[in-house]
Amino acid sequence: MLIFQIINITQVAWYHRLLIPFINVLFFAVVAYFSYGILFEHFLQKGKSGIQLLIVLVTSAVLTPIKSIILFFITSSNVLYQSKVLENQLYTFLSLAFVGVSASIYRIILEWFFQQNLKNEQERERLQSELEFLKSQINPHFLFNTLNSLYALTLKKSEQSSSIVLKLSEMLRYMLYECNVNLVLLSKELNYIYNYIELERIRYGIKPDIKFEIKGNEENQLIAPLLLMPFIENAFKHGINNQFEAGYIHIFIEVKQGSLKLEVVNSKSGESDEFTTTKPGGIGLINVKRRLDILYPDGYFWEVENQKDFYRVALKLRLHNIHEIS
């Protein structure tokens, strides 16, 4: 703007060519600051855009003669320029009003981006806090469940106690040192599930029909930690606890083309249909659904079949690839 003013002032003395643009820019700056800062805080931010526009126009109308008078007196040696100053007061008013309105619009745009960034950051923090809360519910539950299994074996003085301690150690190492990230290797998650199932086999002995099958290649695939375990744990808790003789649990996992399919089918005693209702210390499947909504929005499919004598849950979700993350 300053350079533009200097180029267009060719009819006044050389020192006026510096002074006049300075005055023009000074008045523009006053209107812009007044609209950008003071008026925005008091009116536009509170939804009073009409009042702000009116004040900008009134301010421009007040400053127009002041600016014209100043320019008129400092160019007293140039009658032609003085006449142009008087003739162009409408232009002066419009230019001041344009700068004021533009400053308001610019502040609105900046404020919108700031609020959007703030909302996004708050949403990220909220989701992270919620995920941490959900994970904090999950980890102690599995620990207590496994310790109960170990306690039952020690009461029987079983020779399998050493095996369950080793598997428990692997599970604790995984939970404490490898689950504090957003994604883990699918192979480690599946190994964790395998250890859990083996512990339950030891706990229940040979009576229940427990099948666990994995198909596909889980290499280089990533998944949210401890995401699948509640499905397995839920099946054991509700499918076998009260039916040691005839209970069964069939678990099938397939990894194919960057996606994972989990199917868990377990027997039911028929006493209760509330499979998502948990005992004290349990988490059910409600929290798992919430984690899936946060971590895999529009990236998973959930299906439940709740019959009188069996319960089936199927989950399909899109996996992350380690090469994509890196």
N, C-alpha and C positions, 0 to 999 in steps of 0.2 A: 504493500500500500504506500509506503514511504517513497519508494522508487517511482511508483506510478505518479504520485503527486509532483515529484521533482521534474519528471519528464514533461508534464503538462503545464508547468508554470514557466513560460518563456517570456512573459511580458512584464516582469517585475525585476527589481534589482537582484543581484546575485545572493545577497544575504537573506532576502525575502524567500528565495527558492529553498532555503533550508528552514526558515522560521514557519512559513505557511504549512508545509507538510507536517511539521512537528505539531502545530495546533490542530490540524485535522486528525492526526493519529491520536492526540491527547483526548479529544472529544469522543472519538470512537472508543477509546479504551475506557473512558468513564462510563459510557452507556453500556458497553459489554460487561464490565465488572459489576455494575449496578444490577444488570439483568441476570448475569450468570451466578452471582453470589448472593447478594442481599435479597432481591426479589424472589429468587428460587426458594430460598430457605423459608421465607415468610408466606408465600402465596402458592407458587407452582407445586411445591412439594406437598402442600396440603390440598391439592386438587382445585385451587382457585386460579385456573389458567386465564379466565376472562379478565379477572382483576389485574393480573400481571401484564397482560397485553395492553390494557387500558393505561396502566402506569407507564409502560414503555413508550406508548404514543404521547402521553402528556409530557414525559421527561424529554423526549425528542423535540416536542413543540417548544418547551421552555428553553432548551439548549440552543435551538436554531437561531433565535435573534442574538443570544449572547455570543455565539460563535461568529455570526455575521458582523456584529459590532466590533469584535476584536480584530477580525480580518480587515474590516473597513478602515479602522484607525491606523493599523500598522502599515497599510499600503496607501497612505495619504498622498504619496508622491505619484501615484498611478491612478488617474481618474477612471481610465477604461476598466481596470481590474475592479475598482470599487463599484462601478455600475453593474459588473457581472456578479459581484457578491450579493448585491441587492436583488438582482433579477433571479438568481438561482436559489433563493431561500427554500422553495418547494423541494428542489433537489437535495438541499442540505437536510431538510426534515426527513425526506424519504430515506436518504443514506444512513442517517442516525437510527431511524426506526428499523431499517433492515439489519443493521449490525446488532441492535438490541434483541430483535426477534431471533436472529441466527444464533446469538449467544445462548438464548433460552433453549432453542432446539438442540444445540450442541450439548448443553448440560443435561437435558432429558435423555439423550442417547447415552451419554457417559453413565448417568445414574442407572439406566436400564441394564447396561452391561454389568455394572457393579453389583446390582441386586441379583442378577442372574448368576454371576459367579459366586456370590454369597450363598444363594440358595443351593447351588450345586455342591459347594463345599460343606454346607450344613447337612445336606442329604448324604454325602459321602461319609461324614463323621457319624451320622445317625446309623447308617447301614453297617459301618464298621463296628460301632458299639453294640449293635444288635447281634451281629455275627459272633462277636466275642462273648456276649452274654449266652447265646445259644450253645456255643462250644463249651463254655464253662459249665453248662448244665449237663452236657453229654459226657465229658471226660470222667467226672467223679462217679457217674452212674455205672459205667463199664468197669471202673476200678472196684467198686463195691460188689458188683455182681460176680466178678472173677474171684475176689477174696472170699466170698461166700462159698464158691465152689471149692476153693482150696481148703477152707475150714471144714467143709463136709468130708473131704478126703482125709484130712489129718485125724478127724475123729474116728474114722475107720482104720487108721494106720495103714493106708494104702501105699503100695510101692510106687504108685504113679505120682506121688507128691512131688518128687524131684522133677518130673517132666512138666508138671503144671507150673512149678516155680520158674522153670526156664522159659516157658511160653509166656508166662505173666511178665517176666523181665523184658522180653522182646516187645510185648505190647506197651508196657510202661515207657520204654525207651522211645518207641514210636510216638506215643501221645505227648510225652514231655519235651522231646527234642526235635521232632520232625513235623508236628502239626501246627506249629506257630507261624505258618505261612498260608497264603490264600490257596495255593495249589500244591499237590504232592504227586509223586509218580504213582500211576495206577497200580503198578506191580507191588508197591509197598502197601497200598491200601488193601489190595487183595490178599497179601500175605498176612496182614493184620486180621482180616476176616477169617482166613484159614486157621490162624492160631486160636481165635475165639471159638470157632466151631469145634476144633480139636479139644479145647478145654471143656466144652459142653458134652462132647462125646465121653470124655473121661468121667465127667460128673454123673451122667445118666447111665453109663455103661452101654451094653449092647442091645438093650431092650428097644429104645426108640429107633424108628427108621429115619436116619439122617443122611441125605444125599447132597453133595456139593459138587457142581460141575462148572468148569470154565472153558469157554471156546473162544478162539481168536487170538490175536497177538496184541498184548497190552504194552508192548515196548514203545517208549517215547510218548506215551499218553499221560495226560495230567488230569486230576480230578480234585475237587474240594475235599479236604481231609474229613474223615469220619462221617461222610455223607450217606454211605450205604449201610453202615452198621445198625442204625436204629431199625431198619426193616428186618435184619437178621435177628436182632435181639428181641424185637416184638414177637417174631414167630416162635422163638424158644419160650418166651415168657407166657404166651397165651396158648401155644399149641401143644406143649408137652408137660408143663408143670403138674397138671392134674390128671394126666393120662399116660403114665409111664409104660403101660403095657402095649397100647395100640397107637400111641401118638406117632406122627410123622412130620418131617420137615424136608421139603425138596427145594433146593436153591440152585438156580441156573443163571449164569452170567455169560453174555456173549459180547465180544468186542469186535465191531465190524465197521469199516469205512468211517472212522473217526467218531463213532457213537457207541454207547454202551446200553445194553438191555439187561435189566435185572428182573427176574421173576422168582417170587417166593410164594410157595404154597405150603400151608400147614393145616393140620387137623384141628378140629374144634370139639369141645365137649358138649356144645349146644346149650350151655348154661347161660351164656351172655353173648350178645351181639355187639357189645361196646368194645371193639378191639382197639380203639384209640384211647380208651380210658386206661390210665396207668395207676399202678400202686404208688405209695409214697416213695419218692426218689426217682420215679420213672419219668420219661419225657414224652412217650407216645409218638405218634407220627405228626402231630400238629406242628411242632417246632421244625421238623424236617421239611414239611411243606413250606414253612416260612423261609427257611434257608434256601430252598430251591427257587422260590420267588425272587429272592435277593440275588443269588449267585447265577442263576440260569433263567433270567426272564425270557419268556417265549422260546426257551431252548430245551424244554423237557416235556415229556408226556407221562401222565400219571393215570393208572387204571386200577380200580379196586373191585373185587368180586367177593362179596360176603354172603356165603351160604350157611345153611344150618350146620353142616358137618365139616366144612372147610373154609379157609380164608385165603384169598389169593390177591397179591399186589404185584403189579408190573410197572416198572419205571424204565423209561428210555430217555437218555439225555445226550447232548452233544458234548464230546470231550475236547479238551484243549491239547494241542500238540506242542511238545517241548521246543520244536524248531520255530513255531509261530511266536512263542513267548520270548525266545532269545533273539 
